[in-house]
């Protein structure tokens, strides 16, 4: 993991097309602004984990016969 120090209104750039800016710092909470292309999904980690778990559950409920019907 890369750890960087940034101050309010400073930013980092990822892969030439994603910019993360520190908008506000209050105590232990930091507000981030993220500029990314619309095709790049951006999720809070807890939401991302829920999506992954839902996808795994959906795949577990699909059997080979279900796939044959789709094809």
Beta strands, then each sheet from edge to edge (+ up, - down):
strand 1: 11-14
strand 2: 18-26
strand 3: 29-35
sheet 1: 1+ 2- 3+
end
